[in-house]
Amino acid sequence: MNVPAVAAQRVLWALAVGAFLGLCYDFLRPLRRRRHAPADTLFLLVALYAWIWYSFKICGGDIRLGGTIALGLGMLLWLGTGSLAVRKLFYWFWLAIFRIWAAFSYPFAKIFKKLWAFKKKVFAYGKKRGYNSISTKIPKRHPEEST
């Protein structure tokens, strides 16, 4: 049986961890437009880790449905209050990261594009000549060889 002070402390911790999950969701929100699978996977891993940390570190292994609900309420509280203030900041952060990535990967993209065009020309030439085709025909036996 939980003492009411301990239960209240656990609920406040759950609300705080839920607010942190909401912050993580807002941080990964700009990624969801283009790369939703990695962003969702990363968020689910963070949420699982947060739930396990809350359940075993804060609650000492006393897993209750109320704590899990309080995690969700903390996330909803964050998304309803503080989310709008930091969304643009995270958007500009990810935009800067993608632009830096594009600037550094541009020369490599040009090289790979030229290599891809070269590969297509080489294999198209080989296909015309019949070099890279697999023959599935079974050679016919001559009548004198069959005994």
N, C-alpha and C positions, 0 to 999 in steps of 0.2 A: 504494500500500500504506500502510495506516494504522499509525502507531506505537501500541503498546498504551496508552500514557499518553493520547494524543489520543482513541483509541477509548473509553477509560474515561471521559474528560471528556465526550465527546459522549453517552454513555449516561446519565451523571448529569444532564446538561442535559435530555435527553429525559424522564427520570423527573420532573424538576422541572416541566417544561412540561406533562407529563401530569397531575401533581398539580394544577397551575393549572387545567387543563381540567376536572378533577373538581370543583374548587371552583366553577367557572362553572356546571357542571351542577347542583350543589347549590343555587346561587343561583337558577337558573331553575326548579328542581323544583316549587316551589309554584305557578308559573304553568301548569304542564302540566295541572293538573286542569281548569281552565276554558278556557284558551287554549293548547292544545298546539301548534298550527301556528306561531304567532309565536315561541313559546319554542323549539321545535325548530329553526326557521329561524335564529334568533339564535345558538343554540348551534352549529349547523353552520357559520355564518359565522365565529364565534370559533375553532372547531376548525380550519377551513381556514386562517385567518390564522396561527394558532399553528404549524401544520404547515409552511406556507410560510416563516415566520420561522425556525423551527428548521432547516429544510432549507437555506436560503440564507444566513442570518446566522451560525448556529452551525457548520453543516457546510460552508459555502462552496460550496453547489451539489452536494455529494457526497451524492446521495439514495440511501439504503440502506434495505432492508426492516427491518433490525435497529433502526434509529432509529424507524421508524414503530411497530414492535412495542413498543419501550421507551416510546413515548408512551402507548400503550394500557395498558401495565403500570403506568406512573405514575398514570394515572387510576384504575385498579383498586386500587392501593395507597391512594390518597386515599379512595376510596369505602369501603374496608374499615377504615380507621383513623380519620381525622379527620372523616369525613363526619357521623357521629352527633353530634359536639359542636356543629356549626354549623347543623344542619338546622333546629332550632327557632328559632334567631336569624333565619335567612332567612325562615322562615314568618311570624314576627311582623313582620318588616320589610314583607313584601308585604301582610300584613293591614292594617297601618297605612296603606300607600300606597293600597290599595283603599278604605279607610274615608274617607280624606281626599278621594279622587276622588269618592266617592259624596256626601259632604257638599257639595262645590262644585258638582257636577252636578245636585243635587236640584232647585233652582229651574228650571234649563233643561229638565229632564225633565218637570216639571209644565207648563211653557209648551208644549213640543212635543206633549205628550199632548192638551192643549186644542186646539192647532192641527190635530192629526190628526183629532180628533173633528169639528171644524168643517169640515175638508176632506171628510170622509165625508158629512156632512149636505148640503153644497153639491152634490157630485157625485151623490149619491143623488137629490136633487131634480131635477137636470138630466137624469138618466137616466130618471126617471119622465116628464118632459116630452119626451124624445126629442132633447134638444139635443146631447148628447155621444155620440150613436151614429153610427156610420159606415154609410152606406147602400151596399150593394154591388149593389143591383138596377140593371139596365140598363133605362133607360126604353124602353117599346115605341114603335115608330114607327107613325104613322098610315098607313093604306093609301094615302091620296092623296099622301103625301110620297115614297113609294118609286117611283122611275122608273128 
